[in-house]
Amino acid sequence: MRVKRPVSISIQISRVVVITAAIAVLLTMLVMVAVAAFLARSAAQQRANTIAELVAASADVPLVLKDAERGREALAALASSDAVLSARLVDASGSVLATLTHPGYGVSVRQMKSVGWMDQVSGAAEISARSPVVNRGDLLGYAEVTIREYYLSQALLWFVLSGSAVLASMMLIWAAIATPIGRMLTMPLTRFAEITRKVRDTQEFTHRVPPTRVLEVQRLSEDFNAMLQVIQRRTSEVEERNKELARMAFYDPLTGAANRVLLLDRITQMIDSHSRDARPFALIEFDLDDFKLLNDQLGHHVGDAFLKAMSHRCKSELRPTDTFARLGGDEFVALLPDVGTRADALTVAKKLAEAVHAANHVHTLPISCTASMGIGVYPEDGQSTNELMARVDAAMYEAKASGRNRIKYVHDVVNSEETSRGVTHEN
């Protein structure tokens, strides 16, 4: 089965416009031709009646005297027009007294061999009229006239030809302007389709169909815009919910710092990318000193306030590319990309220690929370995520065990362990 190709509404409207215009003009032409033919026949009939009456007015004497010669003279004088095909006088008994025939009238109209088609259409091929001849109330006979109105027929012919030319011209004009008219009428639907394609292609529901003066399309546009608004609102809600789920999955809900999952993932990514770009990074882990005492004496709400203030101050000391994470409880880690020396890491660690000390303003205890820190640098202090984390963690606990509020390098702790086992470390 052959599938028909789809046709745009603009083309369909153009076709309807052209066909409708053609039918309207054609019907108008037919009606005008019919009216013109009727008027032409009426005019011809009126003229035939007038000629017959004039002949009758001068035919009383010939009919009374039965004088055929005078009858022919009366006919010749009053019926000599080229439009008169024939004329005759008939007495009251029906006998023909005199007859006049036009020289060119040699073919019967009924044969329709020499009569033009326009004469046939107009009905003006042959018009007959009969007028009584009366003298002092007595009927003497009749004057009969048959005429043909060539000029009316020709005028009607020119009318039809000019009307056909007008019809052809109008068809050309309509064919030329039908397409723009179709596009103008379908413009609201075209804009509607453009918006639907944008929504489909971009998956953005902020687009809106512009208003239009076409009532049906305007109502459809309003419903479509309302639907887009609902979808946009639902999409925004889903996006916000997804962001909230992401925060819950990768960030600590109390401090807003990254959690262990996100931290380990970023460390792993940096280790994987080190083989390509050889970018080092440093890791600083610290544990809060005397934080348990703060929680026990003033309550968890004060402890939570301290953790929030401390986290905010620590993050303000770091770069946007750094990661500040809470491992749990009072243990925190700072991941520092592109920091490849222990001296640079130590500078950052001191700033974090100052930030921890500055957060003590949230409580009234005479003691101050401090931080015991461990510093490690990749790849010198560990070749994998677990190895590096374990060594930094060991360095942090070494700092805590050696008197708290101290900073230890993984390098120093490893060297100390190797020396205690009788292993010589080469710098």
N, C-alpha and C positions, 0 to 999 in steps of 0.2 A: 504494500500500500504506500503510495507516494505521500510523504509528509509535506504539507504546505509550509512555506517559510513564513515566520511571523512578520507582521506588518505593523509599523508604529502607528500610534493613534493620530499623530500629525498627518501621516499620509492618508489614513482613512478619512479624517476630517476634510482633507483637501479634495479627495474624491467625492465625498458627499457634497461639498460646496460646489464643485464643478457640475456634477450631475443635477443638483437641485437648481442651479442657475440656468443650465441648459433647458431643463423641463419648463421652468418658469417662463423663460424667454420664448420658447417654442409655443407654449400654450397661449402666451400673449399675442404672438404673431398669428396663430390660427384664429383667435378670437377677432383680432383686428382685420384680418383678411375677410372673415365671414361678415363682419359689420360693414366693411368697405364694399363687399359684393352686394349686400342687401341695399346699401345706400345707392350704389351704381344702378341696380335694377329699378329701384324706386324712382330715381331721377329719369332714367330712360322711359319708364312707364308714364311719368308725368309729361314728358316731352311728347310722347306718342299721343297721349290724350289731347294735348293742346293742339297738335297738328290736325288730329282728326276733327276737333271742334271747329278749327278755322276752315277746313275743307267743307264741313257741313254747313257753315254759315253762308257760303257762296254757291252751294249746290242745289238750292231750292228751285231756282229757275230751270236749270237743265233737267231736273227730275219732273217738274210740272210739264214742261214741253216735250219731254222724252227726247231731248236733243243730246245725242252722244258726243257730238263735236264740241258743244259748249261744256259738256261735262269733262271732256279731256282737257280743255283749256283751263277750267277751274282747278283740275288736279295738277296740271303742269305749272300753274302760277303759284300754288300754295304748297306743293309737295315736291319742289325741285331740289331740295337739300340732298347732299350726298348721303346723309344718314337715312333717308327714306328709301327703303328697298322696293316697296310697292304701295299703290293706293288705288282704290276703286270706289265707284258709286253704285249702290244697289238700291233698286226701287222697293216699294213696300211688299211686292209679291216675291222678292228674292231674285229677280232678274238683274244681271249686271248691265248697267248702262254704259259705264266708261271704266277703263283700266289704264293705269300708268305703272310701268315697271322700270326700275333703274337699269341702265345698260350693263352694269357689272353683276347684276343679280341673276345669274344663270344656273345656279345650283341650289337644290333644295336644302334648307337648313337641317331637315331631318336626316339627310344623308351624312352630315357632319364631316364631309371630306375636305372642305375648304374653310371650315370654321376653326379658329384658333382655340387652343385648350383653355386660354384665359377667358375667352367668350363663354365657353361651356361652364367654367367654374363660376363666373360671375352671374350667369343666367341672362346676360345682356346680348346673347347672340341674335335673338330675334324677338322684338317686342311689338305686339299688336294692340291696336286700340280701335274702338268702334263708337261712333257718335251719331245719334239720330238726326235726320233732317226734317224739321217741322215747319209748317207754314200755317199760321192762324189756327194752331191747335191740331192740325191734321198731320199725321205721319206720312211723309212722302217717300222716305227710304233711309238709307244709312251711308255714312262715309267711313270706309275702313282703311286703316293705315298700318303698315308694318315697317319698323325702323330697326336699325342696328347702330349702337353707340360705340363707334370705334375708339373715340378719344377716352371714354370712360374705361374701356377695356385696357387700353394702353396705359392709362394712369394707374389702373389696378395692377397691371403687370409690373410697372416700375415700382409701385409700392411694395409688391412682394419681393422683387429683386433687391430693393434697398433694405427691406426688412431682413432678408437673408444675409446681406452684407453686414448689417448691424449685428445680427445673431452671431455670425462668424467672428466679427471683431470682439464682441463681448465674450465669446468663448475663449479667444486668445488672451484677452485681458484677465478673465477669471482663472485661466490656467496659469498665468504668470503670478497672480497674487494669491492663489489658493494655498500654495506652500507656506508663504509668510503668515497667512491667516491661520493655517493649521498649527504652525509653531507658536503663534501668539496665544491661541486658545489652549494649547497643551503646555504652555510655559509653567503653570503651577504644578502640574504633574511631573514635568521634567525636573523642577527644583526638588520636589518631593523624592523622586528617584535618586537624585544626586546625594541627598542627605542620607538616605537608606544605604547607599553604597559606601559613603564615608564611614557610617557607623559600622558597617560590616567589615570594611578593610582595616580601619584603625582601632576597632574595639573601644572607641571612646564614645561615651554616651552624653557628652556635653553639647553635641551638635543639636540644632533646633531647625525645624522647617519654618521658613519665613512666612508671614501672613500673606493672604491673597484675597481678592475680591470675589472669587468663585466660591459660592456658599458651600457646595458639597465638598470641594477640596479643602476649604478652610476647616470644616468640621472634622474631616479626616486628619488634617494636620494637627489640630488641637488634641485629638485623641492620641495621635502618634507621639506628639511632644510630651503629653502627660505620661505615656508609657515609658518614654526615654527618661523622664524625671524620676519615675519610680525605680527604674533599673539603675539609674545613676546613684540614687540614694541607697539602694540595696547593695550595689557594688562598693560604695564607700564604706558601708557598714561591714561588709565582708573583708575589705582591705584593712580597716581598723582592727577587726577581730584577728586577722592574720598577723598584723604587726604586734598585737598584744600577745598572741601565742608565741611569736618569735621572741619577744622580750621575755616571756616566761620560760622559754626553752633555752635561751642563751644568755640571759642577764639575771643578776641577783635582784629580787623584787624589793629588797630593803634599800640598798645603796645605789642601785642602777649600774653597778660594775658588772663586767663580764663574768660569767660563771666558769667552772672548771671545764665544761664541755667546749665552750667557745675558745678558751685559752689554749687547750691542748690542740684543737683543730688549727689554730693560727700558728702555733709553734711547729706543727707538722708541715704545714704549707711552706713556712720559711726554710725548714730543713730541706724539703724537696726542691725548692727553687734555688738553694745555695749551689747546687751542682751546675746550674745554668749561669747565674750572675755573680756567684761568689760573694753575696752580700751577708756580712756577719750580723749578729744581733746579740743583745745582752738580756739577762734575766735577773730581776731583783725580787727576792721573796722576803717578806718580813712578817713577824708575829708581834702582836701588841703585848707589851709588858704591863702587868697589874690591871689588865682589863677585867679579869674575873672579880677582882676586889671592887671595881667600880660597879659591876652588875649586882654583886651581892649586897652592897651597902645602900645603893641608891635605886636599884630596880632596873628591870630590863628596858623600860621606856627611856631612861637616861642613857643606858648603854647603846640603845638603838640610835638615839640622837647623836651620841658621840661618833658612832660608825658612819652615819650619814654626813656629818660635818667633816670628819676626817677624809672620807672618800671624795667628797667634793673638792677639798683643798688639794688632795694628792692628784686628782685628775687635772686640776688647773695648772699644776706644775709640769705636766706632760704635754707632748705634742699631739696633734690630732691623729697622727699615724701610730702612736703608741697605744698599747692595750693595758688597761688597769682592771684586774680581775680579783674577785673574792673566791678563795678556795673553800671557805667554810669557817664558821666561827669568827675568830679574830686573825685569820691568816689571809694575806693578800700578796699579789704578784704583779709586777710591772714588766711588760714585754716591750723592749726597746729596739726596733729595727734600725739597721745601719749604725749601731753603736758597737764598735769592734775592739775597743780598748777598755781595760779595767779602770783606767783613770777617768774616762768619760762616764762610765757606769757609776763610779764612786761619786762623781759630781751630782748625778741625778739622785743617787741614794741619799745623799745629805739633804737635798731639797725635800725628799719625801719624809725624812726624819723630822725636819722642821715643820712640815705640814701636819704630821701626827701630833707633835707637841703643841702646835697652835690650836688644835681642836679641843684641848682640855678646858676651854672656856665654857663648855656646856655643863660642867659639874662644879661642885663646891668642895670636893675633897682636897686635903692638903697634898696628896700624892698626885703625880702626873703620869699619864700613860705614855710610854715610850715605845720604840720599835727596835727589835733585834733583827738584823738583816743579813742575808746571804746573797752573794753576787756571783754569777757565772756568765761566761762568754762562749758563744758557739763560733767555731767548732773546737776551740781549745779545751773546754771543760766538759765536753760530752758529745758523742756522735749521734745520739738518738734522743727522742723526746723523753723517754723514761729515764735514760741515763742522766741527761742534763737536769731534769726535774729532781731526781733523787740526790744528785750532788749539791744542787743549790739548796735543797731542803736540809741536807746535812750541814752545810755551811751556816745556815740560819740557826739551827739548834746549837751549833758550836758557839755562835755569838751569844746566844741566850745563856748557855752553860758557863761561859767565861765572864759573866757579870752583867748581862743585859745591856740594852741601849748601846749595842756595838754592831760593827759591820765586819763580816768575814768574807774573804774570797774563796771560791771553790779551789783555786790553785793552792792557797795556803793550807787548807784543810787536807787536800790530797797529799801534798808534800809532807805534812806532819804525820799522816798515817803511814806513808811509805818509809819515813825515817824511823818511826817507832818499830817498824818491822825489819829494819836493817837494810832498807832499799834506798839507794842513792838516786835523787831526782836531778836530772839535768835541766838547767835553765836554758 
